[in-house]
């Protein structure tokens, strides 16, 4: 994986994780199928442009209430893009995202899927 791809992956992962950190996650499962990991990687690619866009808007919010409203809008947009990817639900996406934060093997599988996706 190129340095640019690693940075993008870590940035997207971090931003999306921060946006979703207030949500309840499904029980951690780390034995996701290859197809589920591929779908997750497609979701990461689908939402990759949202991180910087929404983070800047949230940080520029004039009040905590506005920031909260913007965070909710960001989550809604992420959810819509995730739900548009076949083979994965938003709940599964959140669960995989949360699990990958503490599971290096899962994280590596996702990085490999992202790398394959970039090559195509």
N, C-alpha and C positions, 0 to 999 in steps of 0.2 A: 504494500500500500504506500502510495506516495506521501510525502510530508504534508502536502496540501490536503489530501484526502483524510489523513489522520486528524489534522487540525479541524477540518470541517466536521468530521464525525464527533470529535470531542466537544466542539462548540455546540452543535445541534443537540447532542445528548445532554449536555449540561443545561442548556436553555430549556429544552423540553422537560427535563427532569425538574428543574426549578418551577416551571409553570404548573406541573402536575403534582408537585410535592404535597400540596394540600389535599389532594384527592385520596380516597381510599383505594388501595390496591388489592387485587385478588391474591389469594395465597400464593406464595412463591413456588414456582415450578421451574426447574432448570433443564428438564429433559425435553425441550421443544423439538419438534420435527424439523427436518431441513426445510420443508416447504413453509413452515411457520416462520423460521428465521429469514428465509428469502422474502416473505411478505413483509416482515418487520423492516428489513433493509429497504424495500421499496417505499415503505412509509417514511423512513428517515429521509430518503431522497425527496419524497413528495413534500415534506415539511421543512426542508433544509433552509429555504429562503425566509422562513418566518421568524427564526430566532432573533437575528439582529433587528429586524423590523419591529417586532413587538417589544423586545427588551428596551429599545430606544424610546418607544412610545410610553411604556410603563414608567421608565425612569424620569421622563419629562412630565409626568402627570402632576397636576397642580395640587392634588390632595390625595390622601390615602383612599378615599372613596372612589376617586377617578382611577387610581392605580388598580384597585380591586375590580372595577368595571372593565378596564382594559385587559386585565388578566383573564377575566371570564370570556371576553371576546376572543382572545388569543386561543384559549382552550377550545372554544367552539369552532374556530377555524381549523385548528389542528385536528380535532375530532372529525370534521367534515372531510378533510383530505385523507385521513387514515381510513375512514369508512368507505372511501372510494376505491381503496386497494382491495382486490379480491383475496380471500383466504385469511383475513384477520379482522377482528373487531377492535374497537377502541379500547375496550376493557382488556383484551389480550395484549394490545400494544402497550398499555400502561403497565401491565403485569411484567411483560418482558423487559421493558425499560427499567422498572424497579429492580428486578432480579439481576440484570446485567451490571448494576451499580456495585454489587457485592459478589459477583460470580465471574472470575477471570476467564474461565473456560467459555461461558456463554458470551461474554464480551468479545473474546477472540473469534468465536463463530460468527458473530454479527459483523465484526470487522472484515472477515473473509468474504462474507456475503456482499458487503458493500463494495469490496474490491472487485469482485466478479461483476457486480452491477455496473461499476464504472467502466469496465473493459468492454461492455456491450454497447 
